[in-house]
């Protein structure tokens, strides 16, 4: 899966979850600062990432994912 495909899937998930326009999301969009996500939102998002991409994201790795770009890079680097 290409980086752009990963980005598109992640931004679609976030747009749906946070009710924002997908086109407004960038690699630099922060889950907490830009989307006002709380810890519950974040855990749910990580679970959605795992389901969407068939990945298991350990807690210590999940803690490092703060932006859309971080999520894209993590999925890209950990694809099966």
N, C-alpha and C positions, 0 to 999 in steps of 0.2 A: 504494500500500500504506500502510495507516495505521501510526502510531507503535506502537500496541499489537500489530499483526500482526508488525512488525519485531522488537519486544521478545520476543514469543512464539517466533519462529523462532530468534533468537539464544540465548535461554535454553534452548531445546530442544537446540541444538547443544552448548552448554556442559554441560548436564546429562548428555548422552550421553558427551561427551569426558572429563569429570572425574568421572563416576559420582556425581553429587550429585542431590538432589531439585530438579526445576525450580522448584518453589514456594519454595525457599530462596534463589533468586537475585533480586537487586534491581538497580535502576539503579546503585546504589553499589558493587555487588560488584566487587572488584578481581581481575584475572586472577592477579596474582602474590601479593598478600597473602592474599586469601580463598580462592583455589583452588589455591594453591601451584604455579602454572604456571611452567615454566621457559621459556627462549628458544625451544626447539624446539616446545613446546606452543603458544607464542604465534604462531610462524610458521605452524604447521599451522592454528591457528584463523583467522588472517587469510586463508589460502588457502581455508578452508571458507566464510568470509564471501563471498569473491569468487565462489566457485562457486554458493552458495545465492542470492545476490542479483544475479548477473550484473554485478558491478562490478569495476573494477580499482582497487586501493588502492595508491597509490605508497608507497614505503618511508617517505618523510618524513611522510606522513599516518598510516601504520600506527603509527609510533613514538608518536603522540599519543593512541592508543586504549589507555587503561589500565583502564577500567571498562566494565561492560555499558552504562551510559548513554552513554559516549563512542561505543561501537560503534553503538548505536541512532541517536544524533544524526548520526553520519557517514553511515550508510546513508540515513537520512531526507533529509539535505541533498544527497545525491549520487545520488538515484534518477534513472533515465532516463525 
